[in-house]
């Protein structure tokens, strides 16, 4: 977020006290979004490819929420942790 602030406010010689959000927001046609059905790894790929840390979740009614890179990483780590637990149980004969 700080780099976004630098690019949109400081570098352009603007003042954060007088600049309106509408003046610096990402235009709708350039907005990268996901739907509630988007797979976590796809969201991670979009975020990585586009160097963004937050991605809006939308459907036909509008914006439902926001997913952060932290949300995505936690989901992936949780999935891997569950897989490791299953493999350990299998190895130890506790399946």
Backbone as CSV, one residue per row, in Angstrom:
resi,resn,N_x,N_y,N_z,CA_x,CA_y,CA_z,C_x,C_y,C_z
1,UNK,0.809,-1.184,0.000,0.000,0.000,0.000,0.861,1.260,0.000
2,UNK,1.989,1.196,0.679,2.839,2.380,0.733,3.388,2.720,-0.642
3,UNK,3.765,1.683,-1.424,4.276,1.957,-2.762,3.186,2.535,-3.656
4,UNK,1.944,2.085,-3.463,0.816,2.643,-4.208,0.663,4.114,-3.858
5,UNK,0.748,4.416,-2.573,0.670,5.800,-2.098,1.782,6.641,-2.725
6,UNK,2.986,6.103,-2.742,4.114,6.820,-3.346,3.858,7.123,-4.815
7,UNK,3.401,6.096,-5.552,3.168,6.266,-6.991,2.028,7.236,-7.285
8,UNK,0.952,7.135,-6.535,-0.246,7.905,-6.852,-0.280,9.291,-6.211
9,UNK,0.423,9.493,-5.129,0.366,10.777,-4.422,1.698,11.520,-4.516
10,UNK,2.730,10.987,-3.907,4.010,11.673,-3.777,4.664,11.935,-5.134
11,UNK,4.828,10.890,-5.949,5.525,11.026,-7.222,4.809,11.998,-8.155
12,UNK,3.495,12.054,-8.054,2.722,12.951,-8.918,2.579,14.360,-8.330
13,UNK,3.265,14.596,-7.207,3.255,15.918,-6.604,1.919,16.311,-5.986
14,UNK,1.147,15.319,-5.560,-0.163,15.591,-4.961,-0.050,15.674,-3.442
15,UNK,-1.092,16.169,-2.839,-1.183,16.226,-1.381,-2.262,15.253,-0.924
16,UNK,-1.926,14.415,0.054,-2.918,13.454,0.550,-4.061,14.156,1.279
17,UNK,-3.843,15.385,1.699,-4.903,16.131,2.374,-5.964,16.625,1.397
18,UNK,-5.574,16.878,0.157,-6.536,17.437,-0.792,-6.905,16.491,-1.941
19,UNK,-6.182,15.395,-2.105,-6.470,14.465,-3.191,-7.644,13.575,-2.812
20,UNK,-8.590,13.446,-3.722,-9.760,12.596,-3.507,-9.446,11.170,-3.933
21,UNK,-10.070,10.219,-3.285,-9.872,8.805,-3.599,-10.185,8.531,-5.067
22,UNK,-11.238,9.146,-5.578,-11.613,8.951,-6.977,-10.537,9.369,-7.953
23,UNK,-9.652,10.277,-7.529,-8.570,10.730,-8.397,-7.433,9.706,-8.527
24,UNK,-7.330,8.801,-7.569,-6.200,7.866,-7.562,-6.609,6.404,-7.653
25,UNK,-7.906,6.123,-7.592,-8.344,4.722,-7.599,-8.038,4.054,-8.939
26,UNK,-7.955,2.734,-8.913,-7.774,1.958,-10.128,-9.061,2.014,-10.928
27,UNK,-8.942,2.292,-12.212,-10.123,2.373,-13.063,-10.778,1.003,-13.186
28,UNK,-12.105,1.000,-13.279,-12.866,-0.247,-13.294,-12.416,-1.200,-14.393
29,UNK,-12.094,-0.686,-15.554,-11.691,-1.565,-16.659,-10.295,-2.160,-16.460
30,UNK,-9.545,-1.678,-15.484,-8.211,-2.215,-15.179,-8.207,-3.027,-13.882
31,UNK,-9.358,-3.091,-13.229,-9.462,-3.755,-11.934,-9.374,-5.270,-12.097
32,UNK,-8.555,-5.887,-11.300,-8.411,-7.339,-11.301,-9.253,-7.869,-10.153
33,UNK,-10.173,-8.776,-10.476,-11.105,-9.290,-9.472,-11.190,-10.808,-9.549
34,UNK,-11.804,-11.380,-8.533,-12.136,-12.801,-8.507,-13.596,-12.933,-8.093
35,UNK,-14.132,-14.128,-8.268,-15.480,-14.434,-7.799,-15.370,-15.367,-6.596
36,UNK,-16.468,-15.589,-5.889,-16.402,-16.524,-4.754,-16.012,-17.938,-5.172
37,UNK,-16.192,-18.284,-6.448,-15.856,-19.624,-6.944,-14.416,-19.770,-7.423
38,UNK,-13.670,-18.679,-7.465,-12.275,-18.730,-7.915,-11.457,-19.578,-6.947
39,UNK,-10.644,-20.452,-7.493,-9.771,-21.296,-6.664,-8.660,-20.444,-6.039
40,UNK,-8.233,-20.822,-4.864,-7.219,-20.084,-4.122,-5.934,-19.944,-4.935
41,UNK,-5.502,-21.021,-5.568,-4.255,-20.949,-6.343,-4.385,-20.002,-7.529
42,UNK,-5.574,-19.901,-8.119,-5.788,-18.952,-9.217,-5.689,-17.522,-8.700
43,UNK,-6.286,-17.269,-7.531,-6.184,-15.934,-6.932,-4.732,-15.601,-6.633
44,UNK,-3.984,-16.576,-6.125,-2.572,-16.365,-5.839,-1.811,-16.048,-7.115
45,UNK,-2.121,-16.761,-8.182,-1.458,-16.517,-9.465,-1.750,-15.102,-9.974
46,UNK,-3.003,-14.682,-9.906,-3.372,-13.332,-10.338,-2.647,-12.268,-9.520
47,UNK,-2.593,-12.484,-8.216,-1.942,-11.517,-7.329,-0.445,-11.450,-7.604
48,UNK,0.168,-12.594,-7.828,1.606,-12.643,-8.107,1.923,-12.033,-9.468
49,UNK,1.186,-12.451,-10.479,1.431,-11.961,-11.841,1.250,-10.445,-11.958
50,UNK,0.297,-9.910,-11.190,-0.018,-8.486,-11.281,0.585,-7.657,-10.152
51,UNK,1.371,-8.327,-9.314,2.065,-7.657,-8.208,1.105,-6.841,-7.336
52,UNK,0.012,-7.509,-6.930,-0.969,-6.871,-6.054,-1.109,-7.680,-4.779
53,UNK,-1.485,-7.021,-3.710,-1.605,-7.680,-2.409,-3.045,-7.870,-1.964
54,UNK,-3.972,-7.238,-2.670,-5.395,-7.353,-2.337,-6.188,-7.491,-3.624
55,UNK,-7.249,-8.287,-3.576,-8.063,-8.491,-4.766,-9.536,-8.526,-4.363
56,UNK,-10.360,-7.694,-4.995,-11.790,-7.675,-4.664,-12.485,-8.962,-5.112
57,UNK,-13.434,-9.405,-4.297,-14.268,-10.558,-4.631,-15.632,-10.002,-5.031
58,UNK,-16.035,-10.296,-6.277,-17.292,-9.736,-6.773,-18.191,-10.828,-7.342
59,UNK,-19.472,-10.521,-7.429,-20.417,-11.342,-8.176,-21.375,-10.399,-8.888
60,UNK,-22.470,-10.902,-9.395,-23.374,-10.053,-10.169,-24.069,-8.988,-9.322
61,UNK,-24.006,-9.105,-8.007,-24.605,-8.098,-7.115,-23.633,-6.990,-6.744
62,UNK,-22.337,-7.212,-6.980,-21.336,-6.218,-6.638,-20.197,-6.810,-5.842
63,UNK,-19.522,-5.954,-5.100,-18.367,-6.398,-4.313,-18.840,-7.078,-3.032
64,UNK,-18.285,-8.267,-2.797,-18.646,-9.038,-1.613,-17.604,-8.914,-0.508
65,UNK,-16.376,-8.658,-0.898,-15.306,-8.573,0.077,-13.970,-8.403,-0.598
66,UNK,-12.926,-8.627,0.174,-11.562,-8.439,-0.299,-10.726,-9.601,0.226
67,UNK,-9.841,-10.115,-0.619,-8.912,-11.170,-0.221,-7.514,-10.584,-0.260
68,UNK,-6.749,-10.825,0.791,-5.372,-10.338,0.841,-4.415,-11.486,0.531
69,UNK,-3.184,-11.147,0.223,-2.178,-12.173,-0.023,-1.986,-13.022,1.240
70,UNK,-2.154,-12.407,2.405,-2.074,-13.156,3.664,-3.171,-14.202,3.778
71,UNK,-4.392,-13.853,3.353,-5.501,-14.815,3.349,-5.167,-16.010,2.470
72,UNK,-4.620,-15.724,1.298,-4.286,-16.775,0.334,-3.176,-17.668,0.882
73,UNK,-2.140,-17.072,1.430,-1.023,-17.853,1.977,-1.506,-18.734,3.132
74,UNK,-2.341,-18.191,4.011,-2.872,-18.993,5.125,-3.660,-20.194,4.611
75,UNK,-4.457,-20.004,3.571,-5.240,-21.103,3.006,-4.342,-22.184,2.423
76,UNK,-3.306,-21.776,1.713,-2.377,-22.741,1.108,-1.606,-23.486,2.198
77,UNK,-1.117,-22.784,3.191,-0.375,-23.415,4.287,-1.272,-24.398,5.030
78,UNK,-2.517,-24.010,5.282,-3.461,-24.888,5.967,-3.698,-26.169,5.170
79,UNK,-3.850,-26.018,3.861,-4.058,-27.190,3.008,-2.849,-28.123,3.048
80,UNK,-1.657,-27.550,2.994,-0.443,-28.374,3.041,-0.271,-29.021,4.405
81,UNK,-0.650,-28.311,5.451,-0.543,-28.867,6.800,-1.456,-30.087,6.935
82,UNK,-2.666,-29.991,6.403,-3.602,-31.121,6.451,-3.047,-32.306,5.675
83,UNK,-2.460,-32.053,4.517,-1.873,-33.124,3.711,-0.700,-33.777,4.450
84,UNK,0.141,-32.975,5.083,1.250,-33.520,5.870,0.745,-34.377,7.028
85,UNK,-0.311,-33.917,7.689,-0.890,-34.699,8.784,-1.399,-36.048,8.279
86,UNK,-2.059,-36.058,7.110,-2.556,-37.323,6.533,-1.401,-38.248,6.179
87,UNK,-0.343,-37.691,5.590,0.809,-38.510,5.223,1.509,-39.079,6.461
88,UNK,1.650,-38.259,7.497,2.259,-38.743,8.739,1.425,-39.852,9.356
89,UNK,0.109,-39.683,9.350,-0.769,-40.721,9.900,-0.644,-42.001,9.090
90,UNK,-0.545,-41.881,7.787,-0.393,-43.047,6.919,0.914,-43.766,7.221
91,UNK,2.005,-42.987,7.322,3.328,-43.566,7.580,3.350,-44.284,8.927
92,UNK,2.685,-43.689,9.911,2.670,-44.269,11.253,1.606,-45.354,11.421
93,UNK,0.854,-45.606,10.352,-0.158,-46.660,10.396,-1.461,-46.211,11.045
94,UNK,-1.659,-44.935,11.212,-2.866,-44.439,11.868,-3.913,-43.938,10.920
95,UNK,-4.009,-44.518,9.771,-4.980,-44.096,8.758,-6.225,-44.834,8.998
